Amino acid sequence: MSGIKSGKTNSPFRYPGGKFYARKLILEMIPENVDLYCEPFSGGASIFFALNADRTVGSSILNDLDSELVNTMTVIRDEVDNLIELLHGIEATKENHTFYKKEFKPKNNLEKAFRWYYLNRTSYSGIMNMKNCYWGYGEKYSMTPERWPAHLRQVSDTLQGVNLTTKDFEQVIDNLPDGTFCFVDPPYFNADQDKFYTCSFSDEDHLRLRDALKRNAHRIKFLLTYDNTEELIDLYRDWATAILDKEWNYTIARTDDQKNSKMLKDGFKGKRSTGKEVFILNYHPLVLSTSEDDSEPESEPEPIQEPEPIQEPEPIQEPEPNPEPKSEPSESKDEDEVCKDLSLLSQKYNIEFDRLPKILRNPKVLPMIRGISFEHTAQKSLSEILPTKEYSVSLPNLNPQPGDHDPDIEIEKIRTKEKKKVECKLAGGDSYSEKHPTISEMKKSKAWKKVNHKSNLKKKEQIREALEEEGYEYEVVRSIKVKCHRSRPSNSGSGNKAKAEEYGISTKQAKAHSDNYHETDFDIVVASAGNAFYSSAGNEDKLPSFQPSLEAKKLLEESGLDSISLNGVIFAARSSDLAPSIKKPCTGKDCKKKTKCGFIPKNPVIELEVVDGKLMPKAPWVKIGEIEKLL
Ligand SMILES: C[S@@+](CC[C@H](N)C(=O)[O-])C[C@H]1O[C@@H](n2cnc3c(N)ncnc32)[C@H](O)[C@@H]1O
């Protein structure tokens, strides 16, 4: 059991009962320094991968009785290149799935791993029990085969040095060295888990587990997750140190009604339920909250799927790894789930369900949706970037009224309870610009003496070209602007009066800044850069589309960005750093305190540069990944 490399990736498998969505709740319960980490029921080992993405762990043991699963992990660890070679060029199709499930006969461990991995990635909910292993792949929400190799390599990296075993849990727990931390995630007590796992669990196994944990409790630390059942809790009540209720939702099988889209009429009743789980520990965790996962209010709860034995179910949403470091899989719902929610919403608010797409495309509606959507994107990014033990990131107001001061996002330092308000803004449409030196600036250069006799030099470009021939160098200032003003100005008399009182300023001064934010309205602005390259010019539907100018295209090329990857480009700055100063006075026409009015410009500028092929903002802006500097 040598030390393992710290990696940043997710489980290689889709796995029923996987704890991906509960990772934040679980990680905050795991003690700070873990020398030896063990999962006796590792399955897809989502907590192992989350832990390694979060911190450095001494060494690890992953065990599961399912030998095919462990063989696949082992092949990924030891011969990932061979596995990738076998997978090369394979397509995710139902025909292939059926072939590898029913006909293909693997000849060795490598081929076994290849078959298992392929079926797992293309099966409904990752259920590998062959009776219930159905084709379930969705191009839109499953990891596509082209992305498998890179992900497998990251997984392989993380698995280096990990001890992978195929034993019964009892043998593992009894032989753990003293001081081991054990994350114990057995099959559920109540679920019909014969359907999920190749190795199922009997009532007697649950008792064996209780006994094994009890007799080793004096020398190891364990965190056990279970379904919240009185009968089960009774097994631990008398001797466990903490039994914490945790709530999250789970999804039960699609019914025939749902599949036949009858749910659109009947409101999809009965599909989602709230389940209760318990965390049972034999030590005092750092965090003792017994409530729902409030550090991650936006996260989609862990789905537990029960496949239908006769008809083949549709694919489900799965967590997908993202190529960017630190980023995590999408937590969006599958399409049916979204449909269900929208259907219920339409019924409740009397919206024509079939016209929703058209309604969403309405130019009055779409900009607002894009703004709110960015709040969700930013909240998700921030909760992935900031250490979960130190910060909680929430969307306190899901329905902000334009013009009020409720923060879009709130970042709370868990230890001090200090809160920071975050305002989310999009870059102004089509706001990318490049500033070349002005004629008067060029005329101040040394090279000007050499070219000023040329009488044909009239236009700015001509002067610049002539100067360049004489070795003139200058910096092109590349920038975007952020739309950072109130959509509902305080223009009326009483509005300005209230504003004046709020900020302790004169009514005139309030009027001069009727649509500006004040630096005290929030602490940090996060800005989505992408919109700067969108424009509605020339679009019949008046909706913005990705249309970078020639100059902008060059910038994006230099920084390796396209319309999709641009979505992840988010910058942040302190509001106080954006407020006017002696160097950058307020440009408000009627402002009486130009250098210290405290009002943020309506369109703060983000200067950009490309450093080592990456798009970087200049101070006071930072990339969102560095937000901790601003907190
Ligand atoms: C709830 S799953 C674990 C999920 C995992 N925590 C994850 O995030 O993917 C339970 C696992 O226990 C395994 N298992 C069942 N009986 C076992 C036994 N007697 N010893 C060890 N593992 C067993 C199953 O194969 C299954 O993979």
The ligand as an SDF file (V2000), in Angstrom:
LIG
                    3D

 27 29  0  0  0  0  0  0  0  0999 V2000
  -23.9980    0.9040   -2.4380 C   0  0  0  0  0  0  0  0  0  0  0  0
  -22.8160    0.0750   -3.4220 S   0  0  0  0  0  0  0  0  0  0  0  0
  -21.4130    1.0640   -3.1780 C   0  0  0  0  0  0  0  0  0  0  0  0
  -21.4790    2.3290   -3.9760 C   0  0  0  0  0  0  0  0  0  0  0  0
  -20.2390    3.1690   -3.8770 C   0  0  0  0  0  0  0  0  0  0  0  0
  -20.1100    3.7800   -2.5770 N   0  0  0  0  0  0  0  0  0  0  0  0
  -20.2120    4.2520   -4.9480 C   0  0  0  0  0  0  0  0  0  0  0  0
  -20.1320    5.4420   -4.6670 O   0  0  0  0  0  0  0  0  0  0  0  0
  -20.2570    3.8730   -6.1390 O   0  0  0  0  0  0  0  0  0  0  0  0
  -22.5280   -1.4140   -2.5470 C   0  0  0  0  0  0  0  0  0  0  0  0
  -21.4510   -2.3160   -3.0950 C   0  0  0  0  0  0  0  0  0  0  0  0
  -21.2670   -3.3970   -2.1770 O   0  0  0  0  0  0  0  0  0  0  0  0
  -20.8210   -4.5290   -2.8950 C   0  0  0  0  0  0  0  0  0  0  0  0
  -21.0080   -5.7430   -2.0580 N   0  0  0  0  0  0  0  0  0  0  0  0
  -22.1340   -6.4870   -1.8710 C   0  0  0  0  0  0  0  0  0  0  0  0
  -21.8770   -7.4510   -0.9750 N   0  0  0  0  0  0  0  0  0  0  0  0
  -20.6030   -7.3180   -0.5620 C   0  0  0  0  0  0  0  0  0  0  0  0
  -19.7770   -8.0130    0.3800 C   0  0  0  0  0  0  0  0  0  0  0  0
  -20.2440   -9.0510    1.0730 N   0  0  0  0  0  0  0  0  0  0  0  0
  -18.5170   -7.5850    0.5700 N   0  0  0  0  0  0  0  0  0  0  0  0
  -18.0170   -6.5320   -0.1370 C   0  0  0  0  0  0  0  0  0  0  0  0
  -18.7670   -5.8480   -1.0650 N   0  0  0  0  0  0  0  0  0  0  0  0
  -20.0370   -6.2310   -1.2490 C   0  0  0  0  0  0  0  0  0  0  0  0
  -21.6650   -4.4920   -4.1510 C   0  0  0  0  0  0  0  0  0  0  0  0
  -21.0100   -5.2000   -5.2060 O   0  0  0  0  0  0  0  0  0  0  0  0
  -21.7500   -2.9760   -4.4320 C   0  0  0  0  0  0  0  0  0  0  0  0
  -20.7750   -2.5980   -5.3590 O   0  0  0  0  0  0  0  0  0  0  0  0
  1  2  1  0
  2  3  1  0
  2 10  1  0
  3  4  1  0
  4  5  1  0
  5  6  1  0
  5  7  1  0
  7  8  2  0
  7  9  1  0
 10 11  1  0
 11 12  1  0
 11 26  1  0
 12 13  1  0
 13 14  1  0
 13 24  1  0
 14 15  1  0
 14 23  1  0
 15 16  2  0
 16 17  1  0
 17 18  1  0
 17 23  2  0
 18 19  1  0
 18 20  2  0
 20 21  1  0
 21 22  2  0
 22 23  1  0
 24 25  1  0
 24 26  1  0
 26 27  1  0
M  CHG  2   2   1   9  -1
M  END
$$$$
